């Protein structure tokens, strides 16, 4: 399989790096967290057998450069970036979209504001904690993360954030250091480089976002809410489960946890294809 075609797209306040593979109807993959287009490397080629698969580095991440490096971030602007990608790659034709984590939040906003451009959205663990009955508790978590980040730095802030996402509030156990293949090592290094931007600007902006629930419910026939099999009860899982209950739709389970995309790429792709055809 040949590598992807790469390009850049000028959007408001940024230049986005994007990658395209395959042929067929457009499937736009929106990464989350501190990841970029490379997060989908393990499954994009497989999906490209049936789709024109496009992904990109969100503004401010990896190779997508902000005009103003200190610019604040908004969900609406990130969703508009995705819309601009659709307009460029699938003009006049509605597309399918997968959003992961913060990328799933952008995909929800895209659906509510540009429904004519969307055939189906699969939103995997969007942390829209404002929809939860205990939203105030999670606002306090984000405030603690911000405070720790500014007072103590990145890794203490990540420890607070990680503990807040777990079911029991404990930080993740340290993992043994693995010798990664060169491509995976480069991807991990880039993810680490993106973390300060993610913690400082994406987490506060995206986790304070409140979706238009009436609009989402009206469009729920085009929306697949999803969670990881191993994420049940964790904060990142709960909003999708809550919204599925509110809308009377089924919550789709993908293999693995919040990062099942990278831990189970082949099974993740298989589940996604089924969801897109359901």
TIFITOR-411031 format. One record per residue (C-alpha): residue number from 1; x, y negated, z; residue in one letter. Coordinates in Angstrom, 3 decimals. Last residue first. Example, Ala and Ser with C-alpha at 12.3 -4.5 7.8 and 13.67 -1.06 7.14 Angstrom:
<nodes>
<node pos="2" c1="13.670" c2="1.060" c3="7.140" code="S"/>
<node pos="1" c1="12.300" c2="4.500" c3="7.800" code="A"/>
</nodes>
This chain:
<nodes>
<node pos="278" c1="-25.716" c2="-0.046" c3="10.228" code="X"/>
<node pos="277" c1="-23.111" c2="-0.588" c3="7.504" code="X"/>
<node pos="276" c1="-21.000" c2="-3.179" c3="9.321" code="X"/>
<node pos="275" c1="-21.237" c2="-1.231" c3="12.565" code="X"/>
<node pos="274" c1="-20.057" c2="1.975" c3="10.857" code="X"/>
<node pos="273" c1="-17.076" c2="0.117" c3="9.360" code="X"/>
<node pos="272" c1="-16.230" c2="-1.320" c3="12.784" code="X"/>
<node pos="271" c1="-16.270" c2="2.089" c3="14.471" code="X"/>
<node pos="270" c1="-13.834" c2="3.451" c3="11.876" code="X"/>
<node pos="269" c1="-11.564" c2="0.417" c3="12.217" code="X"/>
<node pos="268" c1="-11.438" c2="0.821" c3="16.014" code="X"/>
<node pos="267" c1="-10.699" c2="4.531" c3="15.627" code="X"/>
<node pos="266" c1="-7.713" c2="3.727" c3="13.365" code="X"/>
<node pos="265" c1="-6.491" c2="0.823" c3="15.554" code="X"/>
<node pos="264" c1="-6.705" c2="2.517" c3="18.978" code="X"/>
<node pos="263" c1="-4.261" c2="0.580" c3="21.212" code="X"/>
<node pos="262" c1="-4.146" c2="-2.580" c3="19.079" code="X"/>
<node pos="261" c1="-7.869" c2="-3.122" c3="18.450" code="X"/>
<node pos="260" c1="-8.653" c2="-1.528" c3="21.794" code="X"/>
<node pos="259" c1="-7.266" c2="-4.673" c3="23.433" code="X"/>
<node pos="258" c1="-10.282" c2="-5.333" c3="25.679" code="X"/>
<node pos="257" c1="-10.509" c2="-1.610" c3="26.422" code="X"/>
<node pos="256" c1="-10.166" c2="1.493" c3="24.329" code="X"/>
<node pos="255" c1="-12.596" c2="2.797" c3="21.711" code="X"/>
<node pos="254" c1="-15.453" c2="0.505" c3="20.625" code="X"/>
<node pos="253" c1="-18.867" c2="0.512" c3="22.303" code="X"/>
<node pos="252" c1="-21.848" c2="-1.152" c3="20.639" code="X"/>
<node pos="251" c1="-24.307" c2="-2.879" c3="22.962" code="X"/>
<node pos="250" c1="-27.824" c2="-2.197" c3="21.682" code="X"/>
<node pos="249" c1="-30.263" c2="-5.057" c3="21.205" code="X"/>
<node pos="248" c1="-33.064" c2="-6.365" c3="23.402" code="X"/>
<node pos="247" c1="-31.794" c2="-9.943" c3="23.150" code="X"/>
<node pos="246" c1="-31.305" c2="-10.459" c3="26.888" code="X"/>
<node pos="245" c1="-29.832" c2="-6.985" c3="27.382" code="X"/>
<node pos="244" c1="-27.422" c2="-7.469" c3="24.465" code="X"/>
<node pos="243" c1="-26.536" c2="-10.853" c3="25.976" code="X"/>
<node pos="242" c1="-25.642" c2="-9.309" c3="29.350" code="X"/>
<node pos="241" c1="-23.527" c2="-6.550" c3="27.790" code="X"/>
<node pos="240" c1="-21.685" c2="-9.097" c3="25.645" code="X"/>
<node pos="239" c1="-21.155" c2="-11.339" c3="28.696" code="X"/>
<node pos="238" c1="-19.942" c2="-8.447" c3="30.919" code="X"/>
<node pos="237" c1="-17.077" c2="-7.021" c3="28.874" code="X"/>
<node pos="236" c1="-14.508" c2="-9.822" c3="29.379" code="X"/>
<node pos="235" c1="-15.289" c2="-9.869" c3="33.105" code="X"/>
<node pos="234" c1="-14.641" c2="-6.169" c3="33.596" code="X"/>
<node pos="233" c1="-17.555" c2="-3.868" c3="34.460" code="X"/>
<node pos="232" c1="-17.033" c2="-1.521" c3="31.527" code="X"/>
<node pos="231" c1="-13.710" c2="-2.262" c3="29.829" code="X"/>
<node pos="230" c1="-12.676" c2="1.338" c3="28.996" code="X"/>
<node pos="229" c1="-15.373" c2="1.940" c3="26.375" code="X"/>
<node pos="228" c1="-14.655" c2="-1.521" c3="24.971" code="X"/>
<node pos="227" c1="-17.469" c2="-3.952" c3="24.299" code="X"/>
<node pos="226" c1="-19.625" c2="-5.006" c3="21.369" code="X"/>
<node pos="225" c1="-22.431" c2="-7.352" c3="20.409" code="X"/>
<node pos="224" c1="-23.559" c2="-6.810" c3="16.814" code="X"/>
<node pos="223" c1="-25.256" c2="-9.908" c3="15.393" code="X"/>
<node pos="222" c1="-27.194" c2="-10.159" c3="12.138" code="X"/>
<node pos="221" c1="-30.546" c2="-9.035" c3="13.611" code="X"/>
<node pos="220" c1="-29.685" c2="-11.265" c3="16.585" code="X"/>
<node pos="219" c1="-30.244" c2="-14.438" c3="14.561" code="X"/>
<node pos="218" c1="-33.278" c2="-15.667" c3="16.524" code="X"/>
<node pos="217" c1="-31.559" c2="-14.518" c3="19.717" code="X"/>
<node pos="216" c1="-28.443" c2="-16.487" c3="18.804" code="X"/>
<node pos="215" c1="-30.479" c2="-19.639" c3="18.168" code="X"/>
<node pos="214" c1="-32.276" c2="-19.366" c3="21.504" code="X"/>
<node pos="213" c1="-28.964" c2="-18.594" c3="23.251" code="X"/>
<node pos="212" c1="-27.085" c2="-21.623" c3="21.922" code="X"/>
<node pos="211" c1="-23.651" c2="-20.667" c3="23.240" code="X"/>
<node pos="210" c1="-22.120" c2="-22.198" c3="26.386" code="X"/>
<node pos="209" c1="-18.372" c2="-22.849" c3="26.090" code="X"/>
<node pos="208" c1="-16.460" c2="-23.280" c3="29.368" code="X"/>
<node pos="207" c1="-14.447" c2="-20.120" c3="28.706" code="X"/>
<node pos="206" c1="-13.425" c2="-21.441" c3="25.287" code="X"/>
<node pos="205" c1="-12.025" c2="-24.823" c3="26.310" code="X"/>
<node pos="204" c1="-10.304" c2="-23.741" c3="29.541" code="X"/>
<node pos="203" c1="-8.788" c2="-20.555" c3="28.040" code="X"/>
<node pos="202" c1="-7.742" c2="-22.095" c3="24.718" code="X"/>
<node pos="201" c1="-5.771" c2="-25.092" c3="25.980" code="X"/>
<node pos="200" c1="-3.272" c2="-24.288" c3="28.718" code="X"/>
<node pos="199" c1="-3.516" c2="-20.494" c3="28.805" code="X"/>
<node pos="198" c1="-3.501" c2="-20.014" c3="25.030" code="X"/>
<node pos="197" c1="-0.942" c2="-22.766" c3="24.368" code="X"/>
<node pos="196" c1="1.382" c2="-21.325" c3="27.030" code="X"/>
<node pos="195" c1="0.800" c2="-17.786" c3="25.678" code="X"/>
<node pos="194" c1="1.709" c2="-18.361" c3="22.015" code="X"/>
<node pos="193" c1="5.429" c2="-17.604" c3="22.483" code="X"/>
<node pos="192" c1="4.510" c2="-14.383" c3="24.286" code="X"/>
<node pos="191" c1="2.345" c2="-13.352" c3="21.338" code="X"/>
<node pos="190" c1="5.228" c2="-14.118" c3="18.977" code="X"/>
<node pos="189" c1="7.567" c2="-11.859" c3="20.962" code="X"/>
<node pos="188" c1="4.987" c2="-9.075" c3="20.998" code="X"/>
<node pos="187" c1="4.616" c2="-9.337" c3="17.202" code="X"/>
<node pos="186" c1="8.397" c2="-9.232" c3="16.724" code="X"/>
<node pos="185" c1="8.600" c2="-6.136" c3="18.943" code="X"/>
<node pos="184" c1="5.770" c2="-4.493" c3="16.979" code="X"/>
<node pos="183" c1="7.624" c2="-5.090" c3="13.694" code="X"/>
<node pos="182" c1="10.965" c2="-3.904" c3="15.138" code="X"/>
<node pos="181" c1="9.612" c2="-0.678" c3="16.711" code="X"/>
<node pos="180" c1="9.090" c2="-1.101" c3="20.454" code="X"/>
<node pos="179" c1="11.298" c2="0.342" c3="23.198" code="X"/>
<node pos="178" c1="8.911" c2="0.416" c3="26.127" code="X"/>
<node pos="177" c1="9.246" c2="-1.268" c3="29.512" code="X"/>
<node pos="176" c1="7.155" c2="0.532" c3="32.100" code="X"/>
<node pos="175" c1="3.870" c2="-1.241" c3="32.853" code="X"/>
<node pos="174" c1="3.250" c2="-3.342" c3="35.934" code="X"/>
<node pos="173" c1="-0.180" c2="-2.706" c3="37.442" code="X"/>
<node pos="172" c1="-2.815" c2="-5.188" c3="36.340" code="X"/>
<node pos="171" c1="-3.722" c2="-7.783" c3="38.946" code="X"/>
<node pos="170" c1="-6.518" c2="-6.923" c3="41.330" code="X"/>
<node pos="169" c1="-9.899" c2="-8.643" c3="41.261" code="X"/>
<node pos="168" c1="-11.843" c2="-5.379" c3="41.569" code="X"/>
<node pos="167" c1="-13.388" c2="-5.321" c3="38.097" code="X"/>
<node pos="166" c1="-10.414" c2="-7.048" c3="36.480" code="X"/>
<node pos="165" c1="-10.649" c2="-10.378" c3="34.638" code="X"/>
<node pos="164" c1="-9.855" c2="-12.508" c3="37.683" code="X"/>
<node pos="163" c1="-6.674" c2="-10.534" c3="38.390" code="X"/>
<node pos="162" c1="-5.435" c2="-11.150" c3="34.852" code="X"/>
<node pos="161" c1="-6.101" c2="-14.897" c3="35.118" code="X"/>
<node pos="160" c1="-4.302" c2="-15.257" c3="38.449" code="X"/>
<node pos="159" c1="-1.324" c2="-13.238" c3="37.137" code="X"/>
<node pos="158" c1="-1.323" c2="-15.273" c3="33.914" code="X"/>
<node pos="157" c1="-1.143" c2="-18.486" c3="35.945" code="X"/>
<node pos="156" c1="1.833" c2="-17.113" c3="37.917" code="X"/>
<node pos="155" c1="3.467" c2="-16.234" c3="34.567" code="X"/>
<node pos="154" c1="2.913" c2="-19.589" c3="32.885" code="X"/>
<node pos="153" c1="4.007" c2="-22.226" c3="35.351" code="X"/>
<node pos="152" c1="3.712" c2="-23.083" c3="39.040" code="X"/>
<node pos="151" c1="1.786" c2="-26.360" c3="39.368" code="X"/>
<node pos="150" c1="0.359" c2="-26.867" c3="35.870" code="X"/>
<node pos="149" c1="-0.385" c2="-23.192" c3="35.252" code="X"/>
<node pos="148" c1="-1.634" c2="-22.648" c3="38.814" code="X"/>
<node pos="147" c1="-4.138" c2="-25.499" c3="38.518" code="X"/>
<node pos="146" c1="-5.345" c2="-24.320" c3="35.122" code="X"/>
<node pos="145" c1="-5.743" c2="-20.712" c3="36.322" code="X"/>
<node pos="144" c1="-7.518" c2="-21.862" c3="39.475" code="X"/>
<node pos="143" c1="-9.927" c2="-24.001" c3="37.412" code="X"/>
<node pos="142" c1="-10.610" c2="-21.037" c3="35.131" code="X"/>
<node pos="141" c1="-11.398" c2="-18.882" c3="38.185" code="X"/>
<node pos="140" c1="-13.692" c2="-21.563" c3="39.638" code="X"/>
<node pos="139" c1="-15.622" c2="-21.654" c3="36.376" code="X"/>
<node pos="138" c1="-15.859" c2="-17.876" c3="36.740" code="X"/>
<node pos="137" c1="-17.530" c2="-18.111" c3="40.144" code="X"/>
<node pos="136" c1="-19.933" c2="-20.749" c3="38.830" code="X"/>
<node pos="135" c1="-21.007" c2="-18.395" c3="36.023" code="X"/>
<node pos="134" c1="-22.475" c2="-15.859" c3="38.479" code="X"/>
<node pos="133" c1="-25.738" c2="-15.405" c3="36.512" code="X"/>
<node pos="132" c1="-23.700" c2="-14.930" c3="33.321" code="X"/>
<node pos="131" c1="-24.229" c2="-17.051" c3="30.175" code="X"/>
<node pos="130" c1="-21.371" c2="-19.424" c3="31.100" code="X"/>
<node pos="129" c1="-18.979" c2="-16.445" c3="30.994" code="X"/>
<node pos="128" c1="-18.806" c2="-16.547" c3="27.204" code="X"/>
<node pos="127" c1="-15.843" c2="-14.131" c3="27.258" code="X"/>
<node pos="126" c1="-16.586" c2="-12.686" c3="23.776" code="X"/>
<node pos="125" c1="-16.032" c2="-8.938" c3="24.175" code="X"/>
<node pos="124" c1="-16.103" c2="-7.823" c3="20.524" code="X"/>
<node pos="123" c1="-18.466" c2="-9.934" c3="18.409" code="X"/>
<node pos="122" c1="-19.440" c2="-8.125" c3="15.195" code="X"/>
<node pos="121" c1="-21.042" c2="-10.690" c3="12.907" code="X"/>
<node pos="120" c1="-23.183" c2="-9.677" c3="9.933" code="X"/>
<node pos="119" c1="-24.281" c2="-11.131" c3="6.595" code="X"/>
<node pos="118" c1="-22.973" c2="-14.620" c3="7.359" code="X"/>
<node pos="117" c1="-22.673" c2="-17.759" c3="5.225" code="X"/>
<node pos="116" c1="-26.350" c2="-18.761" c3="5.562" code="X"/>
<node pos="115" c1="-25.976" c2="-18.510" c3="9.328" code="X"/>
<node pos="114" c1="-23.620" c2="-21.513" c3="9.431" code="X"/>
<node pos="113" c1="-24.193" c2="-23.162" c3="12.840" code="X"/>
<node pos="112" c1="-25.426" c2="-20.260" c3="14.989" code="X"/>
<node pos="111" c1="-23.246" c2="-17.656" c3="13.258" code="X"/>
<node pos="110" c1="-20.109" c2="-19.814" c3="13.364" code="X"/>
<node pos="109" c1="-20.652" c2="-20.473" c3="17.065" code="X"/>
<node pos="108" c1="-20.843" c2="-16.737" c3="17.716" code="X"/>
<node pos="107" c1="-17.738" c2="-16.168" c3="15.552" code="X"/>
<node pos="106" c1="-15.744" c2="-18.749" c3="17.535" code="X"/>
<node pos="105" c1="-16.649" c2="-16.888" c3="20.734" code="X"/>
<node pos="104" c1="-15.582" c2="-13.631" c3="19.057" code="X"/>
<node pos="103" c1="-12.217" c2="-15.229" c3="18.258" code="X"/>
<node pos="102" c1="-11.874" c2="-15.933" c3="21.995" code="X"/>
<node pos="101" c1="-12.305" c2="-12.157" c3="22.487" code="X"/>
<node pos="100" c1="-12.172" c2="-10.525" c3="19.012" code="X"/>
<node pos="99" c1="-14.337" c2="-11.735" c3="16.139" code="X"/>
<node pos="98" c1="-15.332" c2="-9.525" c3="13.221" code="X"/>
<node pos="97" c1="-17.077" c2="-11.248" c3="10.305" code="X"/>
<node pos="96" c1="-19.015" c2="-10.082" c3="7.262" code="X"/>
<node pos="95" c1="-19.544" c2="-12.491" c3="4.394" code="X"/>
<node pos="94" c1="-22.325" c2="-14.382" c3="2.606" code="X"/>
<node pos="93" c1="-21.499" c2="-15.203" c3="-1.030" code="X"/>
<node pos="92" c1="-21.588" c2="-18.771" c3="-2.354" code="X"/>
<node pos="91" c1="-17.834" c2="-19.205" c3="-2.142" code="X"/>
<node pos="90" c1="-16.178" c2="-16.114" c3="-0.649" code="X"/>
<node pos="89" c1="-12.478" c2="-16.878" c3="-0.143" code="X"/>
<node pos="88" c1="-12.409" c2="-20.681" c3="0.103" code="X"/>
<node pos="87" c1="-15.820" c2="-21.223" c3="1.684" code="X"/>
<node pos="86" c1="-15.274" c2="-18.311" c3="4.053" code="X"/>
<node pos="85" c1="-11.915" c2="-19.726" c3="5.182" code="X"/>
<node pos="84" c1="-13.516" c2="-23.135" c3="5.683" code="X"/>
<node pos="83" c1="-16.192" c2="-21.489" c3="7.860" code="X"/>
<node pos="82" c1="-13.484" c2="-19.862" c3="9.978" code="X"/>
<node pos="81" c1="-11.856" c2="-23.279" c3="10.498" code="X"/>
<node pos="80" c1="-15.309" c2="-24.645" c3="11.394" code="X"/>
<node pos="79" c1="-15.534" c2="-22.035" c3="14.134" code="X"/>
<node pos="78" c1="-12.178" c2="-23.236" c3="15.515" code="X"/>
<node pos="77" c1="-13.497" c2="-26.810" c3="15.432" code="X"/>
<node pos="76" c1="-16.712" c2="-25.888" c3="17.226" code="X"/>
<node pos="75" c1="-14.783" c2="-23.952" c3="19.892" code="X"/>
<node pos="74" c1="-12.816" c2="-27.070" c3="20.776" code="X"/>
<node pos="73" c1="-9.091" c2="-27.575" c3="21.365" code="X"/>
<node pos="72" c1="-7.189" c2="-30.584" c3="22.708" code="X"/>
<node pos="71" c1="-4.389" c2="-31.917" c3="20.526" code="X"/>
<node pos="70" c1="-0.858" c2="-31.909" c3="21.998" code="X"/>
<node pos="69" c1="0.827" c2="-30.450" c3="18.894" code="X"/>
<node pos="68" c1="-0.817" c2="-33.135" c3="16.712" code="X"/>
<node pos="67" c1="-0.885" c2="-31.959" c3="13.089" code="X"/>
<node pos="66" c1="-1.399" c2="-28.454" c3="14.490" code="X"/>
<node pos="65" c1="0.486" c2="-25.606" c3="12.829" code="X"/>
<node pos="64" c1="-0.895" c2="-22.203" c3="11.929" code="X"/>
<node pos="63" c1="2.220" c2="-19.943" c3="11.812" code="X"/>
<node pos="62" c1="1.963" c2="-18.537" c3="15.364" code="X"/>
<node pos="61" c1="-1.046" c2="-20.111" c3="17.080" code="X"/>
<node pos="60" c1="-1.974" c2="-23.820" c3="17.068" code="X"/>
<node pos="59" c1="-4.941" c2="-23.263" c3="14.760" code="X"/>
<node pos="58" c1="-5.958" c2="-19.613" c3="14.636" code="X"/>
<node pos="57" c1="-3.539" c2="-17.343" c3="12.729" code="X"/>
<node pos="56" c1="-5.449" c2="-15.825" c3="9.858" code="X"/>
<node pos="55" c1="-7.394" c2="-12.841" c3="8.626" code="X"/>
<node pos="54" c1="-8.906" c2="-11.757" c3="5.362" code="X"/>
<node pos="53" c1="-9.965" c2="-8.274" c3="4.280" code="X"/>
<node pos="52" c1="-11.489" c2="-7.957" c3="0.813" code="X"/>
<node pos="51" c1="-13.416" c2="-4.861" c3="1.672" code="X"/>
<node pos="50" c1="-13.730" c2="-1.115" c3="1.005" code="X"/>
<node pos="49" c1="-10.140" c2="0.210" c3="0.870" code="X"/>
<node pos="48" c1="-9.009" c2="-2.989" c3="2.609" code="X"/>
<node pos="47" c1="-10.376" c2="-1.648" c3="5.906" code="X"/>
<node pos="46" c1="-7.538" c2="0.899" c3="6.071" code="X"/>
<node pos="45" c1="-4.968" c2="-1.767" c3="5.212" code="X"/>
<node pos="44" c1="-6.308" c2="-4.073" c3="7.942" code="X"/>
<node pos="43" c1="-6.183" c2="-1.466" c3="10.723" code="X"/>
<node pos="42" c1="-2.756" c2="-1.559" c3="12.407" code="X"/>
<node pos="41" c1="-1.854" c2="-5.007" c3="11.074" code="X"/>
<node pos="40" c1="-4.874" c2="-6.599" c3="12.765" code="X"/>
<node pos="39" c1="-2.945" c2="-8.334" c3="15.565" code="X"/>
<node pos="38" c1="-0.629" c2="-9.710" c3="12.858" code="X"/>
<node pos="37" c1="-3.262" c2="-12.325" c3="11.950" code="X"/>
<node pos="36" c1="-2.672" c2="-14.037" c3="15.272" code="X"/>
<node pos="35" c1="-2.624" c2="-13.022" c3="18.917" code="X"/>
<node pos="34" c1="-2.539" c2="-15.211" c3="22.028" code="X"/>
<node pos="33" c1="-6.110" c2="-14.308" c3="22.923" code="X"/>
<node pos="32" c1="-8.366" c2="-13.620" c3="19.963" code="X"/>
<node pos="31" c1="-8.141" c2="-12.704" c3="16.298" code="X"/>
<node pos="30" c1="-10.801" c2="-13.580" c3="13.696" code="X"/>
<node pos="29" c1="-11.183" c2="-10.906" c3="10.999" code="X"/>
<node pos="28" c1="-13.087" c2="-12.016" c3="7.887" code="X"/>
<node pos="27" c1="-14.577" c2="-9.228" c3="5.770" code="X"/>
<node pos="26" c1="-15.283" c2="-10.352" c3="2.212" code="X"/>
<node pos="25" c1="-17.084" c2="-8.010" c3="-0.174" code="X"/>
<node pos="24" c1="-14.817" c2="-5.920" c3="-2.406" code="X"/>
<node pos="23" c1="-11.060" c2="-5.962" c3="-2.860" code="X"/>
<node pos="22" c1="-8.000" c2="-5.322" c3="-0.747" code="X"/>
<node pos="21" c1="-5.800" c2="-7.606" c3="1.334" code="X"/>
<node pos="20" c1="-5.746" c2="-11.309" c3="2.284" code="X"/>
<node pos="19" c1="-3.522" c2="-13.173" c3="4.760" code="X"/>
<node pos="18" c1="-3.924" c2="-16.663" c3="6.234" code="X"/>
<node pos="17" c1="-1.737" c2="-19.417" c3="7.693" code="X"/>
<node pos="16" c1="-3.843" c2="-22.413" c3="8.734" code="X"/>
<node pos="15" c1="-2.720" c2="-26.036" c3="8.441" code="X"/>
<node pos="14" c1="-4.140" c2="-28.276" c3="11.155" code="X"/>
<node pos="13" c1="-5.983" c2="-31.483" c3="12.076" code="X"/>
<node pos="12" c1="-9.090" c2="-30.907" c3="9.937" code="X"/>
<node pos="11" c1="-8.295" c2="-28.003" c3="7.667" code="X"/>
<node pos="10" c1="-5.519" c2="-27.396" c3="5.136" code="X"/>
<node pos="9" c1="-5.306" c2="-23.758" c3="4.090" code="X"/>
<node pos="8" c1="-2.092" c2="-21.781" c3="3.737" code="X"/>
<node pos="7" c1="-1.382" c2="-18.605" c3="1.826" code="X"/>
<node pos="6" c1="-0.467" c2="-14.952" c3="2.099" code="X"/>
<node pos="5" c1="-1.253" c2="-11.998" c3="-0.165" code="X"/>
<node pos="4" c1="-1.031" c2="-8.872" c3="1.951" code="X"/>
<node pos="3" c1="1.578" c2="-6.153" c3="1.584" code="X"/>
<node pos="2" c1="1.394" c2="-3.396" c3="-1.011" code="X"/>
<node pos="1" c1="0.000" c2="0.000" c3="0.000" code="X"/>
</nodes>
